[in-house]
């Protein structure tokens, strides 16, 4: 477990496996030897699919965070009135991967220089964000953000904040690519140098 861990809330009892089985207020905790990470990088279908391919990631769930509406629905989030971001919650085995490696996946798989937009998707629910579970995670995220600045022609607009309350998305959004086999949201690689 990360040092100085912060607690958030989730509306499920096991990350990415049985959405909606537990009530509001269930503590968000990782299994022993695992940690949690949360990222906003555009459409959560594509983000989740990207992280599910990373060795050492043991579970994922998509949802909403950072807004003012409690129990938001997808329709409400898409109305641009809730302030929520589409995010992927990642549980990972620290013996098989690291938070730094997950941050590399995050930075490499979206455009962190476009405010409230990823490719054709626009709105505050598509903003770039890292939501940290500890002071250690926040320090690592800030360090990598500074290092990544050299790779882009525009300033990075990624928000890095303590993890807010996480609201799990509707069941049909969970592991969307795995369920449907259909293509997922496009990744915007714009504003990169070289």
C-alpha positions in Angstrom: 0.0 0.0 0.0 1.2 3.5 -0.7 2.4 5.6 2.2 0.2 8.3 3.6 -2.8 6.7 1.7 -5.9 8.8 1.2 -9.3 7.3 1.2 -11.9 7.9 -1.4 -15.3 6.4 -1.8 -16.7 4.1 -4.5 -20.1 2.6 -5.2 -18.8 -0.9 -5.7 -17.1 -3.4 -3.5 -14.5 -4.8 -5.9 -12.9 -2.7 -8.5 -14.2 -3.4 -12.0 -15.8 -6.7 -11.3 -19.3 -6.2 -9.9 -20.5 -2.6 -10.5 -23.2 -1.5 -8.3 -23.1 -4.4 -5.8 -22.3 -2.2 -2.8 -23.9 1.0 -1.6 -22.6 4.5 -1.6 -19.8 5.0 0.9 -18.0 1.8 0.5 -14.3 2.6 1.1 -12.1 2.4 -2.0 -9.3 0.0 -1.1 -6.7 -2.1 -3.0 -5.9 -5.7 -2.2 -2.8 -6.4 -0.1 0.3 -5.7 -2.2 -1.6 -3.6 -4.7 -2.2 0.1 -5.2 -4.8 2.2 -6.9 -4.4 4.9 -9.5 -6.9 7.0 -11.3 -6.6 8.8 -14.6 -8.7 11.0 -16.9 -7.5 11.0 -20.5 -10.6 11.4 -22.7 -13.2 8.8 -23.4 -13.0 6.2 -20.6 -13.7 3.2 -23.0 -10.3 3.7 -24.6 -8.5 4.7 -21.4 -9.7 1.5 -19.7 -8.8 -0.7 -22.7 -5.3 0.8 -22.7 -4.7 0.1 -19.0 -6.2 -3.4 -19.2 -3.3 -4.3 -21.6 -0.6 -3.3 -19.1 1.1 -6.3 -17.3 0.5 -6.0 -13.6 -2.8 -4.3 -13.8 -5.2 -6.6 -11.9 -8.6 -4.7 -12.2 -10.1 -1.6 -13.8 -13.4 0.3 -13.6 -14.6 3.4 -15.3 -16.5 6.1 -13.7 -16.9 9.8 -12.9 -15.0 12.1 -10.6 -14.3 15.7 -9.8 -17.8 17.1 -10.2 -20.6 18.4 -8.0 -23.4 16.0 -8.8 -23.9 12.9 -6.6 -24.7 9.6 -8.3 -24.2 11.2 -11.8 -25.4 9.3 -14.9 -23.7 9.2 -18.2 -26.4 11.4 -19.7 -25.9 14.0 -16.9 -22.1 14.0 -17.3 -22.4 14.5 -21.1 -24.7 17.5 -20.5 -21.6 19.4 -19.3 -23.4 20.6 -16.2 -22.0 18.2 -13.5 -18.2 19.1 -13.7 -17.4 15.4 -13.6 -14.5 13.8 -15.6 -14.6 10.4 -17.3 -11.9 8.4 -15.5 -10.4 4.9 -15.3 -9.7 3.5 -11.9 -6.8 1.1 -12.0 -5.7 -1.5 -9.4 -2.2 -2.8 -9.9 0.2 -5.3 -8.3 3.3 -3.4 -7.1 5.5 -6.5 -7.6 4.7 -6.5 -11.3 4.4 -2.8 -12.3 4.9 0.6 -10.8 3.0 3.9 -10.5 5.7 5.4 -12.7 5.0 2.9 -15.4 1.3 3.6 -15.3 2.1 7.4 -15.6 4.1 6.6 -18.7 1.1 4.9 -20.2 -1.0 7.9 -19.3 1.3 10.5 -20.8 2.0 8.4 -24.0 -1.7 7.7 -24.8 -3.5 11.0 -24.9 -2.9 14.7 -25.6 -2.4 16.5 -22.2 -2.2 19.9 -23.9 -5.8 20.2 -25.0 -8.1 21.7 -22.4 -11.4 19.7 -22.1 -10.8 17.8 -25.3 -9.3 14.6 -26.7 -9.5 14.3 -30.5 -13.1 14.7 -31.6 -14.5 14.5 -28.1 -14.9 17.8 -26.3 -16.3 18.9 -22.9 -15.0 19.0 -19.4 -15.6 15.3 -19.0 -12.7 14.7 -21.4 -10.1 16.7 -19.5 -6.7 15.4 -18.7 -6.3 14.5 -15.0 -4.3 12.5 -12.5 -6.1 11.8 -9.3 -3.7 10.8 -6.5 -4.2 8.5 -3.6 -1.1 9.6 -1.6 1.4 12.4 -1.3 4.0 10.1 -2.9 1.8 9.6 -6.0 1.2 13.3 -6.2 4.9 14.0 -6.1 5.7 11.4 -8.8 2.9 12.7 -11.0 4.1 16.3 -10.7 7.7 15.3 -11.4 6.6 13.4 -14.6 4.4 16.3 -15.7 7.4 18.6 -15.6 9.6 16.1 -17.5 6.9 15.5 -20.1 6.7 19.3 -20.9 9.7 19.0 -23.1 7.8 16.5 -25.4 5.1 18.9 -26.4 4.8 22.1 -28.4 2.0 23.5 -26.1 1.8 23.7 -22.3 0.4 20.7 -20.4 -3.0 21.4 -18.9 -3.4 18.1 -16.9 -4.9 18.6 -13.4 -3.2 16.7 -10.6 -5.3 16.6 -7.5 -6.1 14.4 -4.5 -8.6 11.7 -5.6 -12.2 13.0 -5.2 -15.2 10.8 -4.7 -15.4 8.2 -7.5 -18.8 7.3 -8.9 -18.8 4.1 -10.9 -20.3 4.3 -14.4 -23.2 2.3 -15.6 -22.5 -1.4 -16.2 -22.6 -1.2 -20.0 -19.5 1.1 -19.8 -17.4 -1.3 -17.8 -14.8 -3.2 -19.9 -16.6 -1.9 -23.0 -14.1 -3.1 -25.5 -13.9 -6.6 -23.9 -17.6 -6.9 -24.0 -18.3 -5.5 -27.5 -15.1 -6.1 -29.4 -15.8 -2.8 -31.1 -13.2 -0.1 -31.6 -12.7 2.3 -28.8 -12.3 6.1 -28.8 -9.5 7.5 -30.9 -6.3 8.7 -29.2 -5.2 12.2 -29.9 -1.4 12.4 -30.2 -1.3 16.0 -31.3 1.1 18.7 -30.1 4.0 16.3 -29.6 7.5 17.3 -30.7 9.3 15.3 -33.3 
